[in-house]
């Protein structure tokens, strides 16, 4: 029997969020409580003072939204003519509303949503490329999901849903697939086989165009920073989501898509995501603070005990970093001294200047020579793409005439996705360099 609700948390974005006894115990674990001490937007709050929210409340919000999406998808699948119009056998793996299977997978989605970010470093993405290998934080998320800290919860789910005949190991794998997703699991060397149903479950959380993770962080970042670009009609998006048949190479399978009237809300999410990234993550002052922080963490924590094993990693929080940075600012011999000084002192902070795209190496070299800028004073962040490239929507759409088509036939909206290249220089060189570069 499924445990009844035992706790509710009031969230500033979604209102009351209810948790059952297992979920309550899970959020009280050390690995989840750690998310209280990891800012969602890194150090962007130094520029946008309200942006002090954390991965903890974001994870609760993702669980709330993922549950709403899951419930809607299950209920709507058998309310429309899609099943009868196409081969009913395609939909056999989709559980019936309120069935034993429905209850199990609902539990999996909720637990996976809670765990999808547990592997983040302090300050979220700020130092990820400097400290972690290609697997990124997803590799640590997978380790935590498969650790002794959370395995007791997977055993409880196995016992609570005994008619499903799922072992604790089966539950663990279902959580891992749903929380991390097929693409990121491949990136960390976990080549697990996903059924169409398992792909849909993971997309409820991770999908680029309508995943609960994307929806929550846009709404939450917008609310706390005060930048309204992140607001869009997410309720319409959720209402229009459907499980649809897609034919490719002569084979038909199920995928997550929308009804035709939901395209605009997906376009709004795409545009919101672009503007929020540009206005916050790629805002010059935020980039400068983040650069000092990233360099500091690289000098102080590359190869440190915090990154050696899981037990050390789950004690690694922003409190540790700030304490070390305070020591570094006072100690000129500390390897992170210069970046600690730059981070804490406005007049010592380097400036971030975005470079023209495409990069003209000769003109940039000439600009640096004109400013007499010493090479040791320069730091680069070069985008590997020569040009910004455009990305649009990519999912199936159920049209009013009953056909299923690619949204590319109906939506022409695209956004640039390359982040641009940056140069970091002492403040005294900013003005002449900008003049030479024409930025």
N, C-alpha and C positions, 0 to 999 in steps of 0.2 A: 504493500500500500504506500502511496506517495505521502511523505510527511506534509502536514498542513503548514500554512504560513505561520512564521513565528516571530518575524521582525519586519519593521518597515523603516525606511530611511527617506527623509525628505530631501529631494534634490532640487536645486534652484532652476534647472532646465525642464525636468520631466515631472515634478511633483513627487508624490509618494511612490517609492519603489519597494515592492514587497519581496521578501526572501523567505524560503522555507528553512527548516532547521539545518539541513545540510549546507545550504548556501550561506547561512549565518555563520556556521562554524568555519566554512572555507574563507570568508572574508576576514575572519579573526586570526588566520594563520600568519606567521611571520612573513612568508613570501608575498602575501597580498597586502598586509599592513605596510610593507615597504613602499608601496605605491603612493602612500601619503606624502612621501618625501622625495617625489620625482615630479617636477613641474611639467605640465603638458606641453608648454611652449618654450621649454628651456629657460633662457634668461630674457625672453622678450618682455617680461614684466618690468625690466629696467627702462624700457621705452614706453610700454603701455601698462601703466601702474595697476590696472585692474586684472591683468592677465596672470593671476597667481594660482589658477586652478591646477589640479594634479591628476595624475594617471588613475588615482583611486576612484574619484567620482566619475571620471570618463568611463571606466570599466563598468561601473554600475549602470551608467546611462546606456552603454552598448548592450548590456543584458536586457534592459527594459525594451529597447527598440527591436532587438533581435527576436524577443518573444512576441512582440506585436506583429512583426513580419512573418514569423513562423505560423502563428495562429491564423493570420489572414490567408496565407498561401494554402494551408491545408483546407480551410473552410471554402475558399473560392474555387479550388480545383474541381470540386464536385457540384458547384452551383452554376457553372456555365456550360455552354455546349461544346467546349473544347474536347472533353473526353470522348463524347459520342461522335464528334466530327472526324476525329483522328482515331488511330488504332487504340482501343481501350487497353490492350495489353501493355502499351507503353507506360501506363500509369499504375501498374500493379504494385510497384515498389513504394508508391506514395501512400502513407498510412491513412486510414479513415479517421475522421474527426472523433476524438475521445476514445479511440481504440487503445489497446495495450501498447502497440507500436508508436502511436501518436504521443502517449505520455512519456515513453522512454526517450524518443528523439527530442522532445521538448526539453527534457532534463539535460540532455547532452548539449543542445544549443545554448541553454542558459549558463551551464558550467563553463563551456568553451568561451562564451562571451566574457565571462569574468576573468578568464585566464589568458586572454589573447595578448595582453601587454605585460605580463609579469616578468618578462626577460629584459625590460628596458634598463639602460644605463642611467645614472644620475643625469639630469637635464635632458632626458629623452634622446633626441637625435644629435645633439650638439657635438659630441665627441665620438659618435659611433664609428665613422670611417677611420678615425685616428687610432682607436683602441681595439676594435673588433675585426675579425676577418670577414670574408665575403658573406658568411652566414648571418652577420648582423645580430640584432637583438632576438630575431626569431630562433636562432640556434639555442640561446639561453632559455627562451620561452619553452622550447621543446624539452630541454633538460629538466626544467622545473616541473612541467606536467608529468614527466616520467620519473620523478624523484620520490624519495621516501616521505617528503613533506605533503604530497598530494595523493599518493597511492591509497591511503586509508579512505579517502573520499570516493575513489573509483570503486573500491570494494563495497562501500555502502550503496552506491548506485546499483551495482550488480545485484546486491541482496534485495534492495527495494523493488527492483524490476525483474524478479526471478523468472516470471513467465517468458521473458525474452531469451533466457538461457545464455546470457552474456557473462563471460568470465571477467574479473577485474582487469585482466590484460586487454580483453576486447573493448571494455569501456574506455580504458586509457587510450587505445588507438583511435577510437571514435572521437574522443575529446581532442586529441592531437590533430587529427585531420580537419576537424571543424574549426578549431581555433587558429591554426596556422595557414591552412589552405594548400592546394596542390602545388602551385607555383613556388611558394616560399619553401615548402618542404623539399622540393627538388633542388633549390638553391643551397640548402644546407646538407645535401647528400642523402636525404631520406626519400627514396623512390617508392612510395606507397601507391598501391592501386586504388583509384577512386571509382566507385560506381556513379552513374548519373545522379542518383539521389544524394550521395555523399558530396558531390560537387555542388549541388544546389544548397545543401546545408552549410557548407563552408562559405559560399557566396553570400549567404544571409548576413554574415559578419564581415567578410573581406572584399566583396565585390567593389570595383572601382566606381561604378555608376549608381549603385543603390545599396551598398553594404551598410550595416548598422554602425560600423566603425567610422566611415566617412560622414554619415549623417550626424552622428553625435558630436564629433570634434568640430565640424563646421558650426553647428548651433552653439556649442559651448564656447569655442574660441570667439565667436562673434559677440556673445553675451558678455563675456568677461573683459574683452579688450575694448568693447564699444564700437567695433568696426562692423557695420551692418551688411557688408558684402556677403557674409556667411549665412544670411537668412534666406530661406527659400521654402517653397510649399512642400515640405517633406510629408505631410499628411496625405496630400494628393498622390505623391510618389508611392507611398506604402499601399494606398487604396488601389492603385493601378497595377501593382506587381502580380505576375502570373507565372505559373509553371507551364512552359510551352514546348511543343515538339519542334525540333530543328533537324532539317535534312542536310547532310554534308557527305559528299562522295558516295551517294547512293544509300547511306545509312541514316536512320532517323533516331534521335535520342532526345532526352528532355533537357531543358536549360531554363535559367531564370530570365524572364523578360517582362515587358509591360504591355498593357492595353494601349491603343493608339492615343488616348487622351492623357496618358502619363508621360509622353515624350517631353513636353515642355518642362515638367518638373525635373526630369533627368538632365535636360539642357541647363536648367538653372543651377543644379548641383555642380555640373562641370564648370560653369562660369564662376560660381561662388568659390570653388576650390582654387581656381586660377588666381582670382583677385586676392583671396586671403593669403595665399602663399606669397604673392608679390608684395602685398602690403605689410605682411608681418615677417615671414621667414627671410624674404629677400629685400627687406628695408635696410638701407645702408648702416644705420646706427646699430640695429640688431645684429647685422653681420659682423660689425666690428667687435661688439661685446662677445659674440659667440666665437670669433676667431681667437681672442685672448684666452677664453675659457678652454677651447679645444687644444690650443698649444700648451696651456698649463697642464691639462689632464694628460696629454701625450707625454710630456716630460716627466710627470710625477707618477703615472700609473701604467705606462707600457711595461709589460712583463711583471707587474706587481702581483702580490698574493691574491688581490681581489679578483684577478682574472684567471687564476690557476685552477680553481675548483668551485663547485656550486656553493659549498658552505661559506666560503669567503665572499662569493659574488652577492649572495643575498643579504650581506651586511653592508654592501656598498651603497651609500646614499649621498645626497647632496650635503648633508651635515658634515660628513667626512671631508668632502672636497672643500667646502668653505673654511673649515677649521685649518686645513693644510694651506689654503691660499692666504689666510690671515698670517700664518707663521712665515710663509714665503715673502710676504710684503715687508716684514720686519727684518728679514735676513738676506742681505745682498749676496751671500754665498749660496743661497738656495737655488737649485736649477730652474725653478719656476718664478724666480723673483721678478724679472722684467715684466712678465705677463700678469702677475698678481698686481704689480704697481699700475700697469696699464688698465687693468680691469677695475680697480678701486678708485682711480684718480682720473677725473674727466680730462684734465689738461695733459695727461700722459698717454691717453688712449690713442691708438692708431686709428686711421680713417680708412674706411672701405670704399673703394671706387670701382664701379662696374665698368668693364672694358667694352669697347665697341664689338658688335658681332656683324660680320665675321671678323676674326682677329687679323690685323695687319701687323705682323711681327716687326717689320721695318719701321713703321710709323710709331709703334709703341717704344721701340728701342731708341728712336730719335727723341721722343718726348722725355724719356728718362735721362738722356744725356743733356738735354736742354735744361733740365732742373738740377743737374749735378747730384742726382740721387744715388748715394752709395749702394752697391748691390747687396751688402749685408743688411741694409735697412728695409729691404723689399721682401714681401711674401706674396706668393701667387696662389690662386685657386682657379685652375683652368678647367673649363667645361670641355669634355672630350668631343662634343659635337661642334662642328664648325658653324652650323646655322641652327637657329631655333626651328624645331619641326612641329607640325600641327597634329593634334590628336582630336578625334571626335568620338561620338558614341558608337558602341559596338555590342549589340544584343538584339534578340528577336522581339518583334512587335506583333501583337494580335490586332489585326485591323477590324473595322466595323463590318466589312463584308465577309469575315470569317477566315481570311487568309493570314498566314504568318510570313512576315517579310523581315529583312534586315533593317534596322533603324537607319542605316546609311542611305536607304532609299527615301527616307522621310525627313531626316535632319541633316542640315548642311552646316551646322555650327561646329567650329573647331577652335581650339585654343593652343597657344605655344606651350610646350612642355619643357624645353631646355632651360636651365636655370641661369645661364650666362656665366661669364668669367669675371673674376675680381682680382684686384691688387690691393694689398694692405700696406700703408705707408705711414710714417710719423706725421702728425698733424701739420707740422711746419711746411711739408711738401705738398699738402693737399691742393691748395689753390693754384700754384703754378703748374702742377701736373694736370689738373682738370683743364686749365687753359690750353695746355699743349695738346691734350687729347681731344679737346672740343666737347667734353661731357658736361 
